Amino acid sequence: MIEFPNYSRSYDRTRHAVRFWGYDSALEASFFIEEDALRRLQPDAHPNETGFLNAFDSNRDVICAAAARVYVRGSRGSYDLIAANF
């Protein structure tokens, strides 16, 4: 089962997404939530790095739950969350 104990996150300008990490025992998986998904969760988010990070922080539980649904152990190193996941 994947868990999200690490509260670190960062904005990736090239991917237009916020990156965060989950852990399944010793396995680490990277997750990216796209700007459009963050806008769906928080329509009033400012369209900049700070705004998207704040939207992530405000919706962390919902985002981590969606990430857990798309995660498949050992299938790949990173996962993308898009607006359709919410």
CORRA-V499350 format. One record per residue. OMEGA is omega in whole degrees, 0 to 359 (999 if undefined). D_LAST is the distance of its C-alpha to the last C-alpha in Angstrom with 2 decimals. Layout:
omega:OMEGA d_last:D_LAST
omega:OMEGA d_last:D_LAST
//
This chain:
omega:181 d_last:20.57
omega:178 d_last:18.72
omega:184 d_last:18.94
omega:182 d_last:18.15
omega:183 d_last:21.44
omega:182 d_last:21.80
omega:177 d_last:20.53
omega:173 d_last:21.52
omega:179 d_last:19.22
omega:178 d_last:20.35
omega:179 d_last:19.51
omega:183 d_last:20.37
omega:182 d_last:21.83
omega:180 d_last:22.50
omega:183 d_last:18.94
omega:185 d_last:17.44
omega:172 d_last:15.15
omega:180 d_last:15.38
omega:175 d_last:16.83
omega:189 d_last:16.96
omega:174 d_last:18.59
omega:183 d_last:18.43
omega:175 d_last:21.54
omega:190 d_last:22.55
omega:182 d_last:26.18
omega:181 d_last:27.83
omega:176 d_last:25.22
omega:177 d_last:23.11
omega:177 d_last:19.93
omega:177 d_last:18.48
omega:176 d_last:14.82
omega:174 d_last:13.79
omega:185 d_last:10.72
omega:180 d_last:11.47
omega:181 d_last:12.51
omega:178 d_last:10.45
omega:178 d_last:7.14
omega:177 d_last:9.31
omega:178 d_last:10.57
omega:180 d_last:7.53
omega:182 d_last:7.43
omega:185 d_last:11.20
omega:182 d_last:12.82
omega:180 d_last:16.23
omega:176 d_last:15.91
omega:184 d_last:19.08
omega:177 d_last:18.80
omega:184 d_last:20.70
omega:181 d_last:20.67
omega:180 d_last:21.24
omega:180 d_last:18.60
omega:176 d_last:15.83
omega:177 d_last:17.27
omega:177 d_last:17.42
omega:177 d_last:13.77
omega:182 d_last:13.08
omega:182 d_last:15.75
omega:185 d_last:14.60
omega:186 d_last:11.14
omega:182 d_last:12.52
omega:179 d_last:12.18
omega:180 d_last:8.43
omega:180 d_last:8.35
omega:177 d_last:11.26
omega:178 d_last:10.04
omega:179 d_last:7.33
omega:179 d_last:10.38
omega:179 d_last:12.65
omega:182 d_last:11.09
omega:183 d_last:11.64
omega:174 d_last:14.91
omega:185 d_last:18.14
omega:174 d_last:21.30
omega:184 d_last:23.57
omega:179 d_last:21.94
omega:183 d_last:21.42
omega:180 d_last:21.59
omega:183 d_last:18.30
omega:178 d_last:14.69
omega:173 d_last:12.37
omega:181 d_last:8.66
omega:183 d_last:7.69
omega:181 d_last:5.68
omega:177 d_last:5.37
omega:185 d_last:3.83
omega:999 d_last:0.00
//
